[in-house]
Amino acid sequence: MRRFKEAHIALLETRMSNEMEALIRRYGGKAYSVPAVREVSVDSRSEVATFIDNLRQSKIQVIVFFTGAGVKALFHEAEQLGRLPELLTALHQVTVVCRGAKPSAVLKRYSVPITLSAGEPYTTAELLQVLETLELQGKRVAVVHYGERNEVLIRALQQRGASLEELCLYEWLMPADMTSLQTLVRDIIAERVDAVVFTSQIQVRHLFLVAADMELKDALTTALNTRTTVASIGPTCTGALQHYGVSSHVIPEHPKMGYLVKALAEYMT
């Protein structure tokens, strides 16, 4: 097994931080976990109630799910309303489209049939590709967003003649306490971090927003390009880094956590 040889690996992951830390330790590294995103639920009971009503009345023909977290949030809200069985029954009557494996996995646990699922690397581009197989003119499409609204998808659906119903059930915010992210910026610049692992574009944006507030944005960019190994999952996350002038050293073959850590270990050996 390739090993990190006690290298300090910074992680900005929130949901799967414990799993990523365990993988880093398994490969002999020292995990430095600094969650860069805070997911906050949005009070959406009235919107979810209307959504379920519209499903039952056959006013929605297609539903698009981006994330497993979005599916879980929808089911949680429906359960709080006492309407989860209604929702699950209604989902059998529509075309269900998923951006990738994570929303599919949650839906399958509830025996919800999935009509179409985007392939790797699970970006909006792959999602739009599978949606091209559907006739959307005059159809009503419901979109269950992630922590922010996906403008690219919305514009594409409108251009194809679909009407939309959108649900934003949680949002991505900065951590309540910025101290840890500020310390990470200083540690990267001071060469106290051997590698940084990015698993979503919002982590990139938040780290650079913090650096900009500290007037250290350029110094952070230089450090990540010249002294610190950068690993990123998928084209969206990698593209966000490129937007800030940073090139990823490690991009795994498959956009999954295990592949990412393994590829990073091999690169740093």
C-alpha positions in Angstrom: 0.0 0.0 0.0 1.2 3.5 -0.9 1.7 5.6 2.2 1.6 9.3 3.2 4.6 8.8 5.7 2.9 11.0 8.3 2.2 13.8 5.9 -0.2 16.5 7.1 -3.3 16.3 4.9 -5.9 19.0 5.2 -9.6 18.1 4.6 -12.4 20.6 4.1 -15.1 17.9 3.9 -18.2 18.3 6.2 -20.6 15.4 5.8 -18.0 12.6 5.3 -15.2 14.1 7.4 -14.9 11.1 9.8 -14.7 8.6 6.9 -12.0 10.7 5.1 -10.0 11.1 8.3 -10.0 7.3 8.7 -8.8 6.8 5.1 -6.0 9.3 5.6 -4.9 7.5 8.8 -5.1 4.1 7.0 -2.6 5.4 4.5 -0.3 6.6 7.2 -1.2 10.3 7.1 -2.1 12.9 9.7 -5.6 14.2 9.0 -6.1 18.0 9.5 -9.9 18.4 9.3 -11.3 21.9 8.8 -14.9 21.7 7.6 -15.4 24.6 5.2 -19.2 24.5 4.7 -22.2 24.6 7.1 -25.4 23.0 5.7 -28.4 24.7 7.2 -32.0 23.4 6.7 -34.5 25.8 5.2 -38.1 25.9 6.5 -39.8 24.5 3.5 -42.9 22.8 4.9 -45.4 24.8 2.9 -43.4 24.4 -0.3 -43.1 20.6 0.3 -46.9 20.4 1.0 -47.6 22.1 -2.3 -45.1 19.9 -4.1 -46.8 16.7 -2.8 -50.2 18.1 -3.7 -49.0 18.8 -7.3 -47.5 15.3 -7.5 -50.7 13.6 -6.4 -52.7 15.7 -8.9 -50.4 14.7 -11.7 -49.2 18.3 -12.2 -45.6 17.3 -12.2 -44.2 14.9 -14.9 -40.5 14.8 -14.2 -38.4 15.2 -11.0 -34.7 15.9 -10.9 -32.6 15.1 -7.8 -29.1 16.5 -7.5 -27.9 15.1 -4.1 -28.6 12.4 -1.5 -28.9 15.2 1.0 -31.6 16.8 -1.0 -33.6 13.5 -1.2 -33.2 13.0 2.6 -34.3 16.6 3.3 -37.4 16.2 1.1 -38.4 12.9 2.8 -37.8 14.4 6.3 -40.0 17.4 5.5 -42.7 15.0 4.2 -42.5 12.8 7.3 -42.8 15.9 9.5 -46.0 16.7 7.6 -47.2 13.2 8.1 -47.2 12.8 4.3 -44.2 10.6 3.5 -46.4 7.6 2.3 -48.2 9.9 -0.1 -45.0 11.2 -1.4 -43.5 7.8 -2.0 -46.6 6.6 -3.8 -46.7 9.6 -6.0 -43.0 9.3 -6.9 -43.9 5.9 -8.6 -46.1 7.8 -11.1 -43.5 10.3 -12.5 -40.1 10.2 -14.3 -37.4 10.4 -11.7 -33.9 11.6 -12.8 -30.8 11.6 -10.6 -27.5 13.4 -11.1 -25.6 10.3 -9.9 -25.2 7.6 -7.4 -25.8 9.4 -4.1 -29.5 10.4 -4.7 -30.1 7.1 -6.4 -28.9 5.2 -3.3 -31.3 7.1 -1.0 -34.3 6.6 -3.4 -33.5 2.9 -3.7 -33.7 2.5 0.0 -37.3 3.6 -0.2 -38.0 1.5 -3.3 -38.5 4.5 -5.5 -37.9 3.6 -9.2 -35.3 5.7 -11.0 -35.9 6.3 -14.7 -32.6 8.0 -15.6 -29.3 8.5 -13.8 -26.3 10.6 -15.0 -23.0 8.9 -15.3 -19.5 9.8 -14.0 -18.3 12.4 -13.2 -21.8 13.3 -12.1 -21.8 16.9 -13.1 -24.6 19.1 -14.6 -23.2 18.3 -18.1 -23.9 14.6 -17.6 -27.3 15.4 -16.1 -28.3 17.5 -19.1 -27.1 14.7 -21.4 -29.5 12.1 -19.9 -32.3 14.7 -19.9 -31.9 15.1 -23.7 -33.6 11.7 -24.0 -36.9 13.2 -22.6 -39.5 15.3 -24.3 -39.8 18.3 -22.0 -41.9 20.8 -24.1 -44.9 21.7 -22.1 -44.0 19.4 -19.3 -43.7 20.5 -15.6 -40.3 19.6 -14.1 -39.6 19.7 -10.4 -36.0 20.3 -9.4 -34.7 19.5 -5.9 -31.6 21.6 -5.6 -28.5 21.2 -3.4 -27.1 24.0 -1.2 -27.7 26.6 -3.9 -29.7 27.0 -7.1 -28.3 25.5 -10.3 -28.8 28.3 -12.8 -27.3 26.3 -15.7 -29.9 23.5 -15.4 -32.8 25.9 -14.9 -31.9 27.9 -18.1 -31.5 24.7 -20.1 -34.9 23.3 -19.0 -36.6 26.6 -19.7 -35.1 26.7 -23.2 -36.5 23.3 -23.9 -40.0 24.5 -23.1 -40.4 23.0 -19.6 -42.2 24.8 -16.8 -40.5 24.5 -13.4 -41.2 23.9 -9.7 -38.1 24.3 -7.6 -37.3 23.2 -4.0 -34.3 24.5 -2.1 -34.4 22.5 1.2 -31.0 23.5 2.6 -28.3 26.1 2.0 -24.6 26.2 2.2 -23.2 28.8 4.6 -19.8 29.7 5.9 -18.8 28.0 9.2 -20.2 29.9 12.3 -16.7 30.2 13.6 -14.1 31.2 10.9 -11.1 30.7 13.1 -10.2 27.2 11.9 -10.4 28.2 8.2 -8.2 31.3 8.9 -5.7 29.1 10.7 -5.7 26.7 7.7 -4.9 29.6 5.3 -1.9 30.6 7.4 -0.7 27.0 7.8 -0.8 26.4 4.1 1.1 29.6 3.4 3.6 28.7 6.1 4.2 25.2 4.6 2.8 23.5 7.7 0.4 21.5 5.4 1.6 18.9 2.9 -1.6 18.5 0.9 -5.1 19.8 0.7 -8.1 17.7 -0.4 -11.1 19.4 -2.0 -14.3 17.5 -2.6 -16.7 20.2 -3.7 -16.5 23.6 -5.4 -18.1 25.3 -2.4 -15.2 24.3 -0.3 -12.9 26.1 -2.7 -15.0 29.2 -2.8 -15.2 29.5 1.0 -11.5 28.9 1.5 -10.6 31.7 -0.9 -13.3 34.0 0.5 -11.6 33.7 3.9 -8.2 34.2 2.4 -9.4 37.3 0.5 -10.8 38.8 3.8 -7.4 38.2 5.3 -5.7 39.8 2.3 -3.9 36.5 1.7 -5.6 35.3 -1.5 -2.6 35.7 -3.7 -0.3 34.1 -1.1 -2.7 31.2 -0.8 -2.8 30.7 -4.6 1.0 30.7 -4.8 1.4 28.2 -1.9 -1.1 25.8 -3.5 0.6 26.0 -6.8 4.2 25.7 -5.7 4.5 24.2 -2.2 1.4 22.2 -1.3 -0.1 19.2 -3.1 -3.7 19.8 -4.2 -6.2 17.0 -4.7 -9.7 17.5 -6.1 -12.7 15.4 -7.1 -14.3 15.9 -10.5 -14.4 18.6 -13.1 -16.6 21.0 -11.2 -14.4 21.1 -8.1 -11.3 21.2 -10.3 -12.7 24.0 -12.3 -13.4 26.1 -9.2 -9.8 25.8 -8.3 -8.8 26.8 -11.8 -11.0 29.9 -11.4 -8.8 31.0 -8.6 -5.6 30.2 -10.5 -4.8 26.9 -8.9 -4.0 23.7 -10.8 -4.8 20.3 -9.1 -2.0 17.9 -8.8 -4.2 14.9 -8.2 -7.6 14.1 -9.8 -8.8 10.6 -9.3 -10.0 8.4 -12.1 -13.4 8.1 -10.4 -15.1 10.9 -8.4 -15.2 9.0 -5.2 -13.5 9.5 -1.8 -11.6 6.2 -1.7 -10.1 6.7 -5.2 -9.1 10.3 -4.3 -7.2 9.3 -1.2 -5.5 6.4 -2.9 -4.5 8.6 -5.9 -3.1 11.2 -3.5 -1.1 8.6 -1.6 0.4 7.3 -4.8 1.3 10.8 -5.9 3.0 11.7 -2.6 4.9 8.5 -2.2 
